[in-house]
Amino acid sequence: MRTLVDIGDPEVKALDRLAQREKMSRAALIRKAINDFLARNNADIESEAFGLWGDRKVDGLTYQENMRSEW
């Protein structure tokens, strides 16, 4: 999908220099930057949930087995 984005001249020149140094197109460089940005921000959401069970006093497996025994 194509998207129109306004970028200032200094940023375009910096992107062009970086693209030339990395031997990739400006568009590829921008796609990579967007992917990196999204990966960093999605990781924050996942890390918020990581370790939530840690404060509980009951073992997770024991809890799971107790819950399933009710079925």
N, C-alpha and C positions, 0 to 999 in steps of 0.2 A: 504494500500500500504506500502510496506517496503522500507525504505530508509537507505542507508549506510552513517553514519556520523562519522568522526574521532573525538574522545574526549580524552583529555589527562588523564593520570592516576590520578592526583589529583582531577580532576573534577568527574571522575568515582567513586572514593572513597567517595567524598562528596555526590554524588547522592545516592550511596548505603546507606550511613548513614541516609540521609534524607528519603529515601524510607523505610528503616527499622523503623524509628521513626514514619512515617505517615502510616505504615502498608499497603503499596502499592508496586507494582512492579516498577522497574526502568523504564520500558517502559511506564507504566501508568503515572509516575511522569514526564517523558519527554513530553508525549502527553499533559498533563495538562499545563506544562510550555509553550509549543508552542501555545496552545489555548489562554492562558493568554496574551502572546506576541502579537498574531494576534488581539485579542480584543482591546488591548490598542492602537495599531497602526491604526486600522480601526476607532476607536472612534475619533482620531485626524482628520481624513478626514471628518467625519460627523460634527465635531464641527467647522470646517472652514466655513461651509455653514450656520450654525446656527446663526440667527440674521442678515442676510444680508439685510433684508428689513428694519431694524431698523432706518437707516439713511434717509429713504425717508420721505417726508413731507405728502404724501397722504396715507390715510387709505387703508390697503390691501384689505379689503372687498369691499370698494368703487371702487378701481382699478379693481378688478375682475368683478364686476357688469358692469362697463363701457366697459371692454373688451368683455364681453359676449353679451352686447347689440348691438355690431357691427355685430353679427351673424344674 
